Amino acid sequence: MSGALSAVSDFLGWNNSPSDEVSIVVKSGSTARQITNWTSAVLRLGIEIMPWTASLGMTSARASAVGASSLNPGDTCQVYIGSVLVFTGYVITVVEDIGPEDHMIEVQIASKSVDLVECAAEFSTFQMNSTNALAIARKVCQFAGIDVISINGAGNTDILAFSVILTETAYEVIERLSRLAAVLFYDRPDGNICMSGVGTSRAASGFVLGQNIEHLQTVRSLGGRYSKVTAVCQGTVSLFTDPNENALDSQMGVLTVGVEATDPGVPRIRNMLIPVENGDQDYAVTRQRVQWEVNRRIGRAYPISLTCDSWRDQAGQIWLPNTLAPVTAADGMQQDMLIGELTLRQTVDDGTHADVVLMPPAAYSPEPLLNPVLADKFIQALTSDQNSTDGSIQTEDLPPQDTAS
């Protein structure tokens, strides 16, 4: 049940369903206190949102009574819905808004990952060898007191060598690492972050128009989609091709490597060319990349945005990013979609609502990326077969050494 009556009953505990009351536990120094009865709350969470945030408001009189007016930027803060911890972070901003009829206090909170997004990555060395993505990410997060949790082994990908750019933020470093490891990364309730594949866990129920969906928007688009994605080798062939009527065919016949993917949903010719990266043996990454381009663009072309009358599924679990949930539209067709973004909002006057953005799982699949170290000519030479010859590397025969003592 939604609306003001539901909100008031949740606040005052008149029913036995899980409480949707938003509260925070604030730690300042050695003291901790819980603050509840906010008159408005907006929480924003998502796979591609970092940090997770909350904006909470109440009247100044109420704030003074419960101690909210004494909150300070920098206080450590845990955000709860009922008894469920949603995220852990810091008070970032306290806003006092005085008008002719209202005197309000608004508290803005961000998860601990705000420091990863805004602060530079610092290391004792900016060049790391013989390690994996998870280990580097943990090192990146160490300064912020954040651990990186692997879900189902995500991130345990060997990285032969990795260089941190001096001006990069910690978030930018992890973003590059995640692409190399083909994983997602996002906030966890305990203040840490996780590395994960595209979610496979399912909510206990989904979203049904006419039941828990208050508003539904579906999109079908050809924007950014291509009928064919073709991999090409970068070279100088175009400089040596005669400008005749078959010049394009001649060039493409030499440049293409036979790796392509098609989108049958695009009705006209729309081609996309992507380069084959140096060091991609047998075009293994290239084959993944062309199919990823097609799959991701199809997924992003069919987003669903909806407003739900509850923050929870039928089992009482709060909707969470990277969770599969079925969506049933007006035609009765049901499709499994991945929750990508959530805005949980609540006021005493308007009740509790969840604005949810869902897409097909392929829309969130990370881009396959060749480790840049494999494109390095020197590394290629070191790892190549001893009998192979690279004309770009000059060698010389050394005289035999005298091994006599």
Secondary structure, 3 states (H helix, E strand, C coil): CCCHHHHHHHHHCCCCCCCCCEEEEEEECCEEEEECCCCEEEEEEECCCCCCEEEEEEEHHHHHHHCHHHCCCCCEEEEEECCEEEEEEEEEEEEEEECCCCEEEEEEEEECCHHHHHCECCCCCCEEEEEEHHHHHHHHHHHHCCCEEECCCCCCCEEEEEECCCCCEHHHHHHHHHHHHCCEEEECCCCCEEEECCCCCECCCCEEECCCEEEEEECCCCCCCCCEEEEECCCCHHHHCCCCCCHHHHHHHHHEEEEEEECCCCCCCCEEEEECCCCCHHHHHHHHHHHHHHHHHHHHCCCEEEEECCCECCCCCECCCCCEEEEECCCCCEEEEEEEEEEEEEECCCEEEEEEEEECHHHHCCCCCCCHHHHCHHHHHHHCCCCCCCCCCCCCCCCCCCCCC
